[in-house]
């Protein structure tokens, strides 16, 4: 059994094996950390002289993938239908053989079954990214989740996730590596965002240029566990205590969750908070969105496996209020870069929001600078992609050595 060498610091440029070709399997290419990381790794492989292919149903990030020099192969890999999974496995195996793929990397559970079968059939290594702490309330669900742990290399996106993989699946620690997700520091750079981009975002949110109230941004798709309803309740508690000098912006796509969006709208309207809480939908310019806010919050009800929405605002110099569980406890430093708050506790969140608002601009600026420094040293895309490519190279070298 090969052993992955856990990397410390930011490894230097990686030399890939000759004729290296990576096949990543990702359900869709819409917004999200999994999708963004797929594109980032593909770009790094191409930059290092390799070839990158992504099997996916496609989505908003297709242009970014093409710009990175990678190829998209459309397959219905988001499907959980057993017949479709089997067909996908055959298609991926044929693709791997035809394109002389060096290894297959799956980034979600349903396509992992197809990718695992294809990799074994093509006799090439299989890598899986464990990007979430999946619920497992039954033996069947534990088996379903376990497909990720059957990989030759399991990449966990935080120390928290790695510990979960080891505890839940009894995986060999030598096959499970923690590689934190990276932030694109060229994109998430305050100096690279023109003032007009920020003004455009604020106009889209209905915030006038003369508005002086602090803006608190909760970015994330509209799903209950992301905590939007909790944030609305906390804002309502603050207003009941006479603290109303703020605007809470909920930015995110409902992805078809109409009932939850309507529930949020009703809560906002019923509390007469239409001026204080804005439900603004999808935002395509997140760097500008964070600069359009003074504070960010990430009140997830369930532990985040990494928590991109707690790291990206720090890269943009914004303090963060985050739920004190999961990987956010690794990415937010209380009192230095933000606040960690008891998960799911409305009173605790109301108190934390009040404390953050009272802290004021000078404290926000100081914490924002500390957050930027932390992200640049620990959570860059370059650190993530270099560590990932190094893991690929180690895995292939180990396989080649074992074959001799």
Secondary structure, DSSP 8 states (H G I E B T S, - for coil): --------S--------TT-EEEEE-S--SSSHHHHHHHHHHHHHHHTT-EEEEEE---TTHHHHHHTT-EEEE--TT---HHHHHHHHHHHHHHHHHTT-SEEEE-SHHHHHHHHHHHHHHT-EEEEEE-S-----SHHHHHHHGGGGGSSEEEESSHHHHHHHHHHH---GGGEEE----B-TTTS-GGGS-HHHHHHHHHHTT--TT--SEEEEEES-S-GGG-HHHHHHHHHHHHHTT---EEEEEE---TT-HHHHHHHHHHHHHTT-TTTEEEEE--S-HHHHHHT-SEEEE--SS-BSS-HHHHHHHHTT-EEEEESSBTHHHH--BTTTEEEE-TT-HHHHHHHHHHHHHHHHHHHHHHHHHHHHHHHHH-BHHHHHHHHHHHHHHHHHHHHHHH-
